Amino acid sequence: MDIVLILKALVLGLVEAASEFLPISSTGHLIIVGDFLNFTGARAEAFEIFIQLGAILSVVWVYRERLLDIAINIDWDRKAQRLILNLAIAFLPAAIVGLLLHKYITYYLFNPVSVAGALVIGGIAILLIERYARTGRVQALEDLSWRDALLVGIAQSLALFPGVSRSGATIMGGMWCGVSRFAATEFSFFLAIPTMFAATGYSLYKEWGGLTPADAPIFAVGFIAAFLGGLAVVRFLLAYVGQHSFAPFAWYRIGFGGLLLAYFHYHPWVGKVG
């Protein structure tokens, strides 16, 4: 067993957990941290896909009672039906764009320089939305209209660009539509379940043939770290959004992205595109 690889898997699992649900971009951070740890290539790509499954299962666990209630009462509960319909509507834009453009986005944009630029631009967008969005129109998750869901889904499709952040795009998209910060955050969590399961399942199907039994310990460590870390981050964010804005995350994005741009200006990135 390669202890160095195990430690890299642990670090990347925790990075996934910390960045998947906060509006700072998990894909972007995994690309950057993986590059600095020299953990890249097809094996690393499959690993990063797999640990996303651990992160999304943490959301399922946190909301397990509510999800079970929806499943049991879906036949007659109008609010549950509306939520399922809204999730389906919001899921479609990113699914369609992803199927059409995934290969090109992966080839041309999955590199640290693109991520750094997206971090800065996304941080500025968060500050603008926090400043100008009116978020009082929709206070509860169940009160979102299908139009709100569609706009959030369109915003989510922007997160196919690495560094944008899926959670950041969906939460900010909801807030821009007039959804309260807490309701937008909850809808982002629920939307993550079908979106990430679909993306993870599709990607693992494509990459599965390249994996070997020797990869199991590395994948297990990353999966467990992403799951346990995800539990903590989801609970933290739900408590945080009731009293605070996302401005600190925006400034983090701008500062971190700016440092990366400066670093790569003086140390040009020479990795393989894609």
N, C-alpha and C positions, 0 to 999 in steps of 0.2 A: 504493500500500500504506500503510495507516494504522499507523505505528510504535507509537502508543499502544495500539491494539488488540492488536498483536503482543506487546507487553510484558505486557498484561493476560492474554493467552493463556498466555504463558510462566509467569507467576506462578501462575495457576490450575492449570496442568498440574503444577507442582511441589507445590502444595498438595494436589492429588489424590494424587500419589505418596506424599507424606509421611503423609497421613492415611487412606488406603484400608486399609492393612494394620495400622497401629498402632491400638490400641483407643481412638481419640479422635474418630471419626466423620468420614468424608470428606464425606458429604452436608451435614452440619452446617457444616463449615468452608467448603465451597464456597458455601453460602447466605450465610454471614457475610461472607466475603472478597468474593464477587461483589457483595453489597450495598454494601460500603465502596468498591469500585472502580467502582460504578455500571454494572456489567455484568449486567443482568437482562433479563427478558423471554423470549419464545419462542426467540430466537436463542441466548441464554445457556443456556437449559435444554437445547437440542439439543447445544450445545458440551460441557456438563458430562457428558451421557450419552456422548458420543463419547470423551472423554478417559478415561472409566472403562474403555473397551475397551483403551486403551494400557496402563493399569495391570494389567489382568487378563492381558494377553499377557506381561507380565513374569513372572508366576507360571508360566505355561506354559513360558517359556524356562528358568527356574531348574529346573523339574522335568521338563524335556523327556525326559531319559533314562529316568526312572522312569515317565513317562506312556507312552513308547514300549514299555517292557518290559511294562507292564500290558496295552496293546493287543495285543501279540504273544502273550502267554501267557494271555489271558483264558479261553480254551477249557478249560484244564486246571488253572490255578493257583487253588487254593481261596482263598488270601489276596487275590488280585486280584479274584476274584468277590465276596468278602465286602465289600471296599472299595467296589466299584461299587454293590452293593446298599445299603450304608450311605449312600452319597452320594445315591442316589435317594430313600431314605427321608427323609434330612435335608433334601433339596431341596423336598419336597412342601408342608410347612406354610406356608413363606413364599410359595410360588407360589400356593397357594390363597387365602391371606389377601390377598396383593398384588392378585390379579385381582378380588377382591370389594371391596376397600377403597381401592385406589390413588387413585382420583379424589377421594375424600373426604379422605384423608390429605394429598394434594398441595394441595388447596384450603384446608384449615383449619390445617395444621401446618407447611407449608413457609415459615417466617418466622424471623427471627433470635431473637425472644423465646422461641418454643417450643424452638428449638435450645439456647439458653442454659440453660433449665431442665433439658432432657434431659442436657446435659453435666454439670451438677452432680449430678443424681440418679444418672446412670451412674457417675460417679466414686465416689460413696458405695457403690454396689453392688459395684464392683471391690474396694474396700478390705474390705468385709465378706466377700466370697468369698475373697479372699486370706487373710483371718484365720481363717475357719472351715471352708473346704472341705478335704476329705481327698482328696488327688490321687494316692494310691499304688496304687489298685486296677488301673488300666489304664496300662501303661507304653509300649506300642507302638501305632502307628496301626492296624495290622492286627488288634489284639485288641479293638477296640470291638465291642460287641454292637449288635443292631438297636435295642434299647431306648435305648442311649446315643445312637445316631444320631438317633432320633426326638426325644429331649429336646433335643439340640443344634439340630435343625431347628425345634423350637418356640421355642427361645431366639432363633434367627435371625429369626423372624417379628417379634420385638420391634423389630428394627432397621429395620422399615418406618417407624417413628417417627423423623423426622430428628433427629439428635443422639445417638442411642443408640449407633451404631457396629455395623456388621455383624460385623467381626472381633472387637470386644470382646464382643458378645453370644454369638457362637459359642465363643470361647475360654473365657469365663467359664462358659457353659453346660456345656461339657465338663468344666471343673475342678470345677464343682458336682456333677457326676455321678461324680466320682472319677477322671477321666482326668488323667494327668500334664500339666504345663504344656506340655512340648514336643510331646507327642502331640496335645493339644488345638489347639495352634497349627498343626501340620501339617494336621490335619483341616480347620481353618478355611481354610487356603490351598487345599486340594483342593476343598472345598465352594464356594469363591468362583468356581471356573471355570464350572460349569454355572449357578450362580445369577446371576452377573454377565453371562455371555453371553446368558442368556435375558432378563434385565431390559434389557440394552443393545439387543439385537435388537428387542425389542418396542417400546421407546421410540423408537428410531431409525425404525422402520417408521411410527410415528404422526407423527413430526416431519419426515420426509424431504422432504415436499412444500414445506416452508417454507424450505429451504436453497437457496442460489444458488452458482454457481461462485466468486463473490467471497469466500465464506466459507472456501474451501479453504486459503489460507495460515494463517489463524487456527487452524483445526482441526488442520492438520498440525503447527504449533508446539506446541500443547497436547498432542497425541497423543504426539509424540516426547519431550517433557518428562515426561509421565506414565509412559511406558515406561521410559526410562532411570532416572528417579528411583525407579520401582517396583523395578527390579532391585536398587538399593542398599538400599532399605528392607527388602525381603524377606530379603536376606542378613544384614542387620543384626539383624533380629528373630530369625531362626533362631539366630544366635550369642548373642543377648542372653538368650533365655528359658532357656537351660541353666543360667545362674548367677544370674539376677535375677528379682525379682517385678515385677508390673505396677503396683505402688503409685505410682511416679513419674508414670505416665500418669494415674492416678486423681487425684493432687493437681493435675496440670496441668489436667485437666478441671474440677475444682472451682474452681480459681483463675481460669481463663479464663472459665468460665461465670458465676462470681460477678461478675467485672468487667463482663461483658456485661450482666448483669441490672441492675447499678448504672448502667451507661451508659444503657440504655434506660429506666430509671426517670426519669432526668433529661432524656433526649432521646427521647421516645416515638417508636416506629417507626410511620411513616405509610405504608409501602409497601402495595402491593396484596396482599391475601391470596391465597395460591397462587402 
